[in-house]
Every structure is written in C-alpha cells, then in structure tokens.
Amino acid sequence: MKVKEVADLVGISVRTLHHYDEIGLLKPDITTDAGYRVYSDDNLEKLQQILFFKEVGFPLKCIKAILEDPSFNREEALEMHRKMLVEKRRRLDQVINTVEKTLRHWKGDIDMTTEDKFKGFDFSRNPYEQEARERWGDKAVDDANKKTKGMSEAKQEEVNDLYRKLATIRHKDPASKEAQEAIAKWYLLLNEIGSYSLEAFKGLGQMYIADERFTKNIDQFGDGLAQFMADAMAVYADNRQPN
C-alpha cells in the first residue's frame, strides 16, 4: 500500500508516517525509483503494534527501543496491551456511570455521597505497571508515565499561546497567508498530541462551531475565534488534499 492509502486506512496523517520513517521507527519495505513509499503487510503489522503502544502512553523513542529489542515478543505485548486497555475501559465505564449519576443528582432525582462523586477516578496506580516494567524495562515505563502525566500541563500552555496568537488575526481572511501559516502550526501541534489526518483536522474545526462547549472554550480567547479557526482549518485541509 502507498503512504496515502495507509494514512487513510489507519486514520493518521501522511506527515506522521513520513516522521516514523525518518526516525527509523517504521521504514517501508519498498521505496520506488520515484521516491514513493510502499508498505508491506509486515509493515502494517508493525504499525499496528506502534499504535497499540501509543494508546497506552509510550513515547515513540521508547517504542522504537522496545520493538528493536531481540527479546521482544509480539504475542506477549498484545496480551499486555489487552490487559491495559481492558483496565482502561473498566475505569472509563466507572467514570461514565459517575457522570450519569451526577446528572441525575443535579436534576434532583437521586442523592450522591461524597464517595459516589469520585468513583472511577484513580490516578495513583496502574495495576499492570509492574508487569510492564518486567516486560519492557523501567526506563520505558517511566518515560511513558512522564509523558502521560506531564503532557497535559506542558502542552496546555503551548495550546493557549497559539489560541492567543490566532485570536490576534481572527478578523483576517482565513485563507490569507498569515492565517494559513498560523493554522499550520495548530495542525502540527495537534499531531504532537494525537494523530489527525487532514480530513479529521477539518472535521475537528467543524466541531468548534457545531458544539457550543468547544465554541465557548475557544471564544474565551476572542469572540469569533472558533469560527475563524474552523474556516482556516477547512482551507488548510482542502488545499492539501490530493486532487
């Protein structure tokens, strides 16, 4: 499969796949004379494994080290991912249940104890952390924990700075060079936090104006910023989609 086909299949950006290639994390088995990357089934299996590791919080540098370790066992890794994700789902189910009960509490339908209000929140432990340390080493797990715990605070200020920058130009044409350069930084920043294809990026922009919670949060930096960002994101994505 060519790089664009893989990106569309997986839901990540072509830029992300290029980055994985550049850092040696996922190199396609074939590069044509014209420079096109072609991914084999083995490449796709490795990409799946990479994304599993990302889902449970491992940074790319550690993922690369783990996958290159001669002792790496794919089946054991999959079992570990399954356990971690099942535990994550269990906790999310508890939090969702707490949200639903809180809504009913606010409507006066039920009473909630203090303990009930915080069921599902437990950031102090990971029941499979020790097993992960035994499988993949302390450094890999410590780096994953550091990224998971520290990214929110570190990135939030970077996000806010970019919101403020965008707010200063929100009255300009979203298709202008200045607006597109700024929204390109937004696209790159989002892909440091997660994985967004151009289509997903455009769709996210539409959510900024379709969901009042997004709009309210963004417009605190300047009235009309959500609409400006949505328009600029659509232009950015459309200009980079293949014809």
Salt bridges, closest charged atoms under 4 A:
ASP8 OD2 - LYS4 NZ 2.71
ASP21 OD1 - LYS27 NZ 2.98
ASP21 OD2 - ARG37 NE 2.74
GLU55 OE2 - LYS88 NZ 2.89
GLU68 OE2 - LYS64 NZ 2.86
GLU76 OE1 - ARG135 NH1 2.90
GLU79 OE1 - ARG82 NH2 3.54
GLU87 OE2 - ARG90 NH2 2.65
ASP116 OD1 - LYS119 NZ 3.49
GLU129 OE2 - ARG133 NH2 2.85
GLU131 OE2 - LYS83 NZ 3.52
GLU131 OE2 - ARG135 NH2 3.63
ASP138 OD1 - ARG133 NH1 3.39
ASP142 OD1 - ARG133 NH2 2.67
ASP143 OD2 - LYS139 NZ 2.83
GLU157 OE2 - ARG164 NH2 2.83
GLU158 OE1 - LYS155 NZ 3.33
ASP161 OD1 - ARG164 NH2 2.58
GLU178 OE1 - LYS172 NZ 2.46
GLU192 OE1 - LYS155 NZ 2.52
ASP211 OD2 - ARG213 NH2 2.68
ASP238 OD1 - LYS202 NZ 2.89
